[in-house]
Amino acid sequence: MYTQQTFYKSKAWQNFRTLWIAEYMDKHDQVICARCGKPILKKYDLILHHKEELNDSNVNDPEVSLNPDNIEPLHFKCHNAEH
């Protein structure tokens, strides 16, 4: 069982993140920010944002936490503006 804090350090999330990024890179090997529409150039700047925010009641539900349809790529700055 994960908490919100332990989930993002889990192997399940790390593997999901790696596969998601590989799947959604464009032909220029870039991921485009869903908010500003600009490429996310630095690896550390890429945040995979859960559209349905994770909380204690859904963090262990893979239909929410590990669902590619519930993820959008954001720049770190765009993610901070979201929250």
N, CA, C and O atoms as CSV, one atom per row, in Angstrom:
chain,resi,resn,atom,element,x,y,z
A,1,MET,N,N,0.840,-1.185,0.000
A,1,MET,CA,C,0.000,0.000,0.000
A,1,MET,C,C,0.883,1.246,0.000
A,1,MET,O,O,1.830,1.366,0.776
A,2,TYR,N,N,0.539,2.162,-0.894
A,2,TYR,CA,C,1.298,3.404,-1.018
A,2,TYR,C,C,0.591,4.554,-0.321
A,2,TYR,O,O,-0.631,4.565,-0.168
A,3,THR,N,N,1.387,5.511,0.092
A,3,THR,CA,C,0.863,6.820,0.457
A,3,THR,C,C,1.199,7.729,-0.718
A,3,THR,O,O,1.918,7.326,-1.633
A,4,GLN,N,N,0.692,8.928,-0.696
A,4,GLN,CA,C,1.022,9.852,-1.783
A,4,GLN,C,C,2.528,10.116,-1.835
A,4,GLN,O,O,3.092,10.296,-2.915
A,5,GLN,N,N,3.170,10.138,-0.682
A,5,GLN,CA,C,4.600,10.409,-0.631
A,5,GLN,C,C,5.420,9.220,-1.153
A,5,GLN,O,O,6.412,9.418,-1.854
A,6,THR,N,N,5.017,8.000,-0.822
A,6,THR,CA,C,5.809,6.837,-1.238
A,6,THR,C,C,5.519,6.415,-2.672
A,6,THR,O,O,6.362,5.777,-3.303
A,7,PHE,N,N,4.353,6.752,-3.197
A,7,PHE,CA,C,3.980,6.334,-4.547
A,7,PHE,C,C,4.989,6.808,-5.594
A,7,PHE,O,O,5.407,6.025,-6.447
A,8,TYR,N,N,5.379,8.068,-5.536
A,8,TYR,CA,C,6.263,8.632,-6.564
A,8,TYR,C,C,7.692,8.100,-6.501
A,8,TYR,O,O,8.490,8.354,-7.403
A,9,LYS,N,N,8.016,7.366,-5.445
A,9,LYS,CA,C,9.326,6.725,-5.342
A,9,LYS,C,C,9.247,5.235,-5.661
A,9,LYS,O,O,10.264,4.541,-5.648
A,10,SER,N,N,8.051,4.748,-5.945
A,10,SER,CA,C,7.848,3.321,-6.183
A,10,SER,C,C,8.364,2.891,-7.557
A,10,SER,O,O,8.435,3.694,-8.487
A,11,LYS,N,N,8.718,1.619,-7.666
A,11,LYS,CA,C,9.134,1.064,-8.950
A,11,LYS,C,C,7.992,1.115,-9.950
A,11,LYS,O,O,8.216,1.338,-11.140
A,12,ALA,N,N,6.771,0.911,-9.478
A,12,ALA,CA,C,5.611,0.955,-10.377
A,12,ALA,C,C,5.522,2.316,-11.063
A,12,ALA,O,O,5.321,2.379,-12.276
A,13,TRP,N,N,5.670,3.415,-10.303
A,13,TRP,CA,C,5.603,4.750,-10.885
A,13,TRP,C,C,6.819,5.020,-11.775
A,13,TRP,O,O,6.672,5.566,-12.868
A,14,GLN,N,N,8.007,4.647,-11.320
A,14,GLN,CA,C,9.213,4.898,-12.107
A,14,GLN,C,C,9.141,4.176,-13.460
A,14,GLN,O,O,9.495,4.751,-14.489
A,15,ASN,N,N,8.685,2.929,-13.459
A,15,ASN,CA,C,8.537,2.181,-14.717
A,15,ASN,C,C,7.460,2.805,-15.600
A,15,ASN,O,O,7.655,2.962,-16.805
A,16,PHE,N,N,6.330,3.157,-15.000
A,16,PHE,CA,C,5.255,3.807,-15.738
A,16,PHE,C,C,5.745,5.095,-16.380
A,16,PHE,O,O,5.487,5.343,-17.558
A,17,ARG,N,N,6.450,5.912,-15.610
A,17,ARG,CA,C,6.953,7.204,-16.096
A,17,ARG,C,C,7.885,7.014,-17.292
A,17,ARG,O,O,7.765,7.719,-18.295
A,18,THR,N,N,8.806,6.069,-17.185
A,18,THR,CA,C,9.745,5.799,-18.274
A,18,THR,C,C,9.005,5.374,-19.538
A,18,THR,O,O,9.296,5.870,-20.627
A,19,LEU,N,N,8.057,4.464,-19.397
A,19,LEU,CA,C,7.291,3.998,-20.557
A,19,LEU,C,C,6.408,5.098,-21.127
A,19,LEU,O,O,6.282,5.220,-22.345
A,20,TRP,N,N,5.796,5.899,-20.265
A,20,TRP,CA,C,4.928,6.985,-20.724
A,20,TRP,C,C,5.731,7.977,-21.557
A,20,TRP,O,O,5.297,8.380,-22.636
A,21,ILE,N,N,6.895,8.369,-21.061
A,21,ILE,CA,C,7.729,9.337,-21.777
A,21,ILE,C,C,8.144,8.776,-23.134
A,21,ILE,O,O,8.065,9.483,-24.138
A,22,ALA,N,N,8.576,7.541,-23.182
A,22,ALA,CA,C,8.984,6.921,-24.445
A,22,ALA,C,C,7.822,6.886,-25.436
A,22,ALA,O,O,8.018,7.102,-26.632
A,23,GLU,N,N,6.634,6.620,-24.947
A,23,GLU,CA,C,5.448,6.524,-25.798
A,23,GLU,C,C,5.012,7.876,-26.362
A,23,GLU,O,O,4.550,7.950,-27.501
A,24,TYR,N,N,5.155,8.942,-25.578
A,24,TYR,CA,C,4.597,10.233,-25.954
A,24,TYR,C,C,5.611,11.232,-26.511
A,24,TYR,O,O,5.267,12.392,-26.739
A,25,MET,N,N,6.844,10.804,-26.732
A,25,MET,CA,C,7.810,11.693,-27.378
A,25,MET,C,C,7.408,11.903,-28.830
A,25,MET,O,O,6.921,10.985,-29.490
A,26,ASP,N,N,7.615,13.111,-29.316
A,26,ASP,CA,C,7.288,13.375,-30.711
A,26,ASP,C,C,8.446,12.970,-31.613
A,26,ASP,O,O,9.431,12.398,-31.146
A,27,LYS,N,N,8.328,13.264,-32.897
A,27,LYS,CA,C,9.354,12.841,-33.856
A,27,LYS,C,C,10.701,13.519,-33.631
A,27,LYS,O,O,11.709,13.103,-34.203
A,28,HIS,N,N,10.723,14.558,-32.804
A,28,HIS,CA,C,11.971,15.256,-32.472
A,28,HIS,C,C,12.498,14.828,-31.102
A,28,HIS,O,O,13.368,15.487,-30.531
A,29,ASP,N,N,11.965,13.717,-30.577
A,29,ASP,CA,C,12.336,13.228,-29.246
A,29,ASP,C,C,12.075,14.254,-28.153
A,29,ASP,O,O,12.868,14.413,-27.225
A,30,GLN,N,N,10.950,14.946,-28.281
A,30,GLN,CA,C,10.544,15.928,-27.283
A,30,GLN,C,C,9.145,15.599,-26.783
A,30,GLN,O,O,8.338,14.993,-27.488
A,31,VAL,N,N,8.881,16.010,-25.565
A,31,VAL,CA,C,7.535,15.956,-25.009
A,31,VAL,C,C,7.043,17.399,-24.942
A,31,VAL,O,O,7.778,18.290,-24.516
A,32,ILE,N,N,5.804,17.627,-25.360
A,32,ILE,CA,C,5.243,18.968,-25.412
A,32,ILE,C,C,4.364,19.208,-24.184
A,32,ILE,O,O,3.549,18.360,-23.820
A,33,CYS,N,N,4.535,20.361,-23.556
A,33,CYS,CA,C,3.762,20.732,-22.380
A,33,CYS,C,C,2.293,20.901,-22.764
A,33,CYS,O,O,1.978,21.582,-23.740
A,34,ALA,N,N,1.409,20.291,-22.007
A,34,ALA,CA,C,-0.028,20.358,-22.280
A,34,ALA,C,C,-0.613,21.735,-21.961
A,34,ALA,O,O,-1.715,22.044,-22.414
A,35,ARG,N,N,0.087,22.561,-21.202
A,35,ARG,CA,C,-0.418,23.892,-20.853
A,35,ARG,C,C,0.069,24.968,-21.823
A,35,ARG,O,O,-0.737,25.686,-22.416
A,36,CYS,N,N,1.379,25.076,-21.980
A,36,CYS,CA,C,1.918,26.181,-22.783
A,36,CYS,C,C,2.228,25.781,-24.225
A,36,CYS,O,O,2.438,26.649,-25.072
A,37,GLY,N,N,2.257,24.494,-24.511
A,37,GLY,CA,C,2.483,24.030,-25.877
A,37,GLY,C,C,3.931,24.048,-26.330
A,37,GLY,O,O,4.219,23.784,-27.497
A,38,LYS,N,N,4.847,24.358,-25.418
A,38,LYS,CA,C,6.272,24.393,-25.762
A,38,LYS,C,C,6.931,23.074,-25.401
A,38,LYS,O,O,6.473,22.371,-24.500
A,39,PRO,N,N,8.014,22.733,-26.106
A,39,PRO,CA,C,8.730,21.496,-25.759
A,39,PRO,C,C,9.352,21.583,-24.371
A,39,PRO,O,O,9.801,22.641,-23.930
A,40,ILE,N,N,9.362,20.443,-23.703
A,40,ILE,CA,C,10.012,20.340,-22.388
A,40,ILE,C,C,11.408,19.804,-22.660
A,40,ILE,O,O,11.582,18.619,-22.942
A,41,LEU,N,N,12.393,20.674,-22.576
A,41,LEU,CA,C,13.743,20.359,-23.045
A,41,LEU,C,C,14.612,19.646,-22.014
A,41,LEU,O,O,15.504,18.879,-22.378
A,42,LYS,N,N,14.363,19.887,-20.760
A,42,LYS,CA,C,15.209,19.296,-19.718
A,42,LYS,C,C,14.431,18.217,-18.974
A,42,LYS,O,O,13.270,18.413,-18.617
A,43,LYS,N,N,15.075,17.085,-18.745
A,43,LYS,CA,C,14.430,15.948,-18.096
A,43,LYS,C,C,13.838,16.331,-16.743
A,43,LYS,O,O,12.727,15.917,-16.409
A,44,TYR,N,N,14.577,17.119,-15.964
A,44,TYR,CA,C,14.112,17.497,-14.638
A,44,TYR,C,C,12.926,18.461,-14.693
A,44,TYR,O,O,12.258,18.670,-13.680
A,45,ASP,N,N,12.659,19.045,-15.848
A,45,ASP,CA,C,11.576,20.011,-16.011
A,45,ASP,C,C,10.251,19.340,-16.376
A,45,ASP,O,O,9.215,20.004,-16.415
A,46,LEU,N,N,10.273,18.038,-16.642
A,46,LEU,CA,C,9.079,17.299,-17.056
A,46,LEU,C,C,8.354,16.715,-15.850
A,46,LEU,O,O,8.882,15.854,-15.147
A,47,ILE,N,N,7.139,17.196,-15.626
A,47,ILE,CA,C,6.277,16.686,-14.567
A,47,ILE,C,C,5.121,15.955,-15.240
A,47,ILE,O,O,4.447,16.517,-16.104
A,48,LEU,N,N,4.890,14.710,-14.848
A,48,LEU,CA,C,3.712,13.990,-15.327
A,48,LEU,C,C,2.599,14.257,-14.314
A,48,LEU,O,O,2.577,13.699,-13.217
A,49,HIS,N,N,1.696,15.111,-14.714
A,49,HIS,CA,C,0.624,15.599,-13.842
A,49,HIS,C,C,-0.596,14.692,-13.939
A,49,HIS,O,O,-1.056,14.364,-15.033
A,50,HIS,N,N,-1.111,14.291,-12.782
A,50,HIS,CA,C,-2.367,13.529,-12.747
A,50,HIS,C,C,-3.529,14.507,-12.903
A,50,HIS,O,O,-3.695,15.418,-12.092
A,51,LYS,N,N,-4.329,14.312,-13.947
A,51,LYS,CA,C,-5.502,15.168,-14.160
A,51,LYS,C,C,-6.474,15.014,-12.993
A,51,LYS,O,O,-6.968,16.004,-12.452
A,52,GLU,N,N,-6.743,13.767,-12.611
A,52,GLU,CA,C,-7.491,13.515,-11.376
A,52,GLU,C,C,-6.444,13.401,-10.285
A,52,GLU,O,O,-5.683,12.435,-10.235
A,53,GLU,N,N,-6.414,14.382,-9.426
A,53,GLU,CA,C,-5.361,14.479,-8.419
A,53,GLU,C,C,-5.342,13.252,-7.513
A,53,GLU,O,O,-6.388,12.751,-7.100
A,54,LEU,N,N,-4.138,12.779,-7.214
A,54,LEU,CA,C,-4.005,11.643,-6.306
A,54,LEU,C,C,-4.303,12.085,-4.883
A,54,LEU,O,O,-3.949,13.185,-4.460
A,55,ASN,N,N,-4.964,11.192,-4.161
A,55,ASN,CA,C,-5.247,11.428,-2.753
A,55,ASN,C,C,-5.182,10.087,-2.033
A,55,ASN,O,O,-4.928,9.054,-2.651
A,56,ASP,N,N,-5.409,10.110,-0.746
A,56,ASP,CA,C,-5.302,8.882,0.053
A,56,ASP,C,C,-6.260,7.791,-0.398
A,56,ASP,O,O,-5.966,6.607,-0.235
A,57,SER,N,N,-7.391,8.165,-0.957
A,57,SER,CA,C,-8.370,7.147,-1.337
A,57,SER,C,C,-8.147,6.562,-2.725
A,57,SER,O,O,-8.705,5.510,-3.035
A,58,ASN,N,N,-7.340,7.217,-3.581
A,58,ASN,CA,C,-7.152,6.678,-4.935
A,58,ASN,C,C,-5.709,6.375,-5.316
A,58,ASN,O,O,-5.465,5.866,-6.410
A,59,VAL,N,N,-4.760,6.668,-4.461
A,59,VAL,CA,C,-3.353,6.471,-4.803
A,59,VAL,C,C,-3.020,5.010,-5.088
A,59,VAL,O,O,-2.083,4.727,-5.834
A,60,ASN,N,N,-3.762,4.093,-4.515
A,60,ASN,CA,C,-3.520,2.664,-4.736
A,60,ASN,C,C,-4.419,2.066,-5.815
A,60,ASN,O,O,-4.422,0.852,-6.019
A,61,ASP,N,N,-5.172,2.903,-6.497
A,61,ASP,CA,C,-6.031,2.459,-7.593
A,61,ASP,C,C,-5.293,2.709,-8.911
A,61,ASP,O,O,-5.168,3.861,-9.329
A,62,PRO,N,N,-4.801,1.657,-9.576
A,62,PRO,CA,C,-4.036,1.858,-10.810
A,62,PRO,C,C,-4.853,2.485,-11.933
A,62,PRO,O,O,-4.279,3.038,-12.871
A,63,GLU,N,N,-6.181,2.411,-11.857
A,63,GLU,CA,C,-7.016,3.070,-12.863
A,63,GLU,C,C,-6.920,4.596,-12.755
A,63,GLU,O,O,-7.294,5.319,-13.679
A,64,VAL,N,N,-6.421,5.065,-11.627
A,64,VAL,CA,C,-6.200,6.495,-11.425
A,64,VAL,C,C,-4.702,6.793,-11.452
A,64,VAL,O,O,-4.248,7.631,-12.230
A,65,SER,N,N,-3.944,6.113,-10.610
A,65,SER,CA,C,-2.535,6.457,-10.419
A,65,SER,C,C,-1.634,6.056,-11.584
A,65,SER,O,O,-0.639,6.730,-11.852
A,66,LEU,N,N,-1.967,4.977,-12.273
A,66,LEU,CA,C,-1.113,4.483,-13.364
A,66,LEU,C,C,-1.870,4.426,-14.691
A,66,LEU,O,O,-1.563,3.598,-15.548
A,67,ASN,N,N,-2.834,5.283,-14.857
A,67,ASN,CA,C,-3.643,5.328,-16.068
A,67,ASN,C,C,-3.080,6.398,-17.007
A,67,ASN,O,O,-3.097,7.580,-16.662
A,68,PRO,N,N,-2.583,6.013,-18.181
A,68,PRO,CA,C,-2.012,7.003,-19.101
A,68,PRO,C,C,-3.005,8.092,-19.505
A,68,PRO,O,O,-2.598,9.211,-19.816
A,69,ASP,N,N,-4.296,7.780,-19.505
A,69,ASP,CA,C,-5.306,8.780,-19.852
A,69,ASP,C,C,-5.497,9.817,-18.751
A,69,ASP,O,O,-6.136,10.846,-18.971
A,70,ASN,N,N,-4.954,9.557,-17.582
A,70,ASN,CA,C,-5.056,10.484,-16.454
A,70,ASN,C,C,-3.789,11.330,-16.303
A,70,ASN,O,O,-3.623,12.030,-15.304
A,71,ILE,N,N,-2.911,11.266,-17.281
A,71,ILE,CA,C,-1.620,11.956,-17.201
A,71,ILE,C,C,-1.514,13.005,-18.298
A,71,ILE,O,O,-1.931,12.787,-19.436
A,72,GLU,N,N,-0.946,14.147,-17.929
A,72,GLU,CA,C,-0.578,15.153,-18.929
A,72,GLU,C,C,0.805,15.686,-18.583
A,72,GLU,O,O,1.122,15.896,-17.412
A,73,PRO,N,N,1.626,15.904,-19.606
A,73,PRO,CA,C,2.979,16.412,-19.364
A,73,PRO,C,C,2.963,17.920,-19.154
A,73,PRO,O,O,2.324,18.652,-19.910
A,74,LEU,N,N,3.661,18.375,-18.136
A,74,LEU,CA,C,3.752,19.806,-17.853
A,74,LEU,C,C,5.185,20.189,-17.531
A,74,LEU,O,O,5.940,19.405,-16.957
A,75,HIS,N,N,5.553,21.425,-17.913
A,75,HIS,CA,C,6.790,21.999,-17.397
A,75,HIS,C,C,6.646,22.142,-15.882
A,75,HIS,O,O,5.535,22.272,-15.369
A,76,PHE,N,N,7.753,22.116,-15.184
A,76,PHE,CA,C,7.739,22.326,-13.740
A,76,PHE,C,C,7.002,23.618,-13.410
A,76,PHE,O,O,6.168,23.643,-12.505
A,77,LYS,N,N,7.304,24.691,-14.138
A,77,LYS,CA,C,6.687,25.996,-13.892
A,77,LYS,C,C,5.170,25.958,-14.149
A,77,LYS,O,O,4.391,26.531,-13.387
A,78,CYS,N,N,4.768,25.286,-15.219
A,78,CYS,CA,C,3.339,25.175,-15.534
A,78,CYS,C,C,2.623,24.325,-14.475
A,78,CYS,O,O,1.474,24.597,-14.127
A,79,HIS,N,N,3.301,23.309,-13.975
A,79,HIS,CA,C,2.720,22.470,-12.926
A,79,HIS,C,C,2.534,23.275,-11.647
A,79,HIS,O,O,1.501,23.156,-10.988
A,80,ASN,N,N,3.510,24.086,-11.292
A,80,ASN,CA,C,3.379,24.916,-10.100
A,80,ASN,C,C,2.224,25.901,-10.237
A,80,ASN,O,O,1.523,26.170,-9.261
A,81,ALA,N,N,2.017,26.444,-11.444
A,81,ALA,CA,C,0.907,27.365,-11.676
A,81,ALA,C,C,-0.425,26.616,-11.528
A,81,ALA,O,O,-1.417,27.198,-11.087
A,82,GLU,N,N,-0.450,25.335,-11.891
A,82,GLU,CA,C,-1.648,24.508,-11.753
A,82,GLU,C,C,-2.029,24.331,-10.290
A,82,GLU,O,O,-3.211,24.317,-9.945
A,83,HIS,N,N,-1.031,24.195,-9.439
A,83,HIS,CA,C,-1.287,23.968,-8.011
A,83,HIS,C,C,-1.092,25.255,-7.247
A,83,HIS,O,O,-1.260,25.280,-6.028
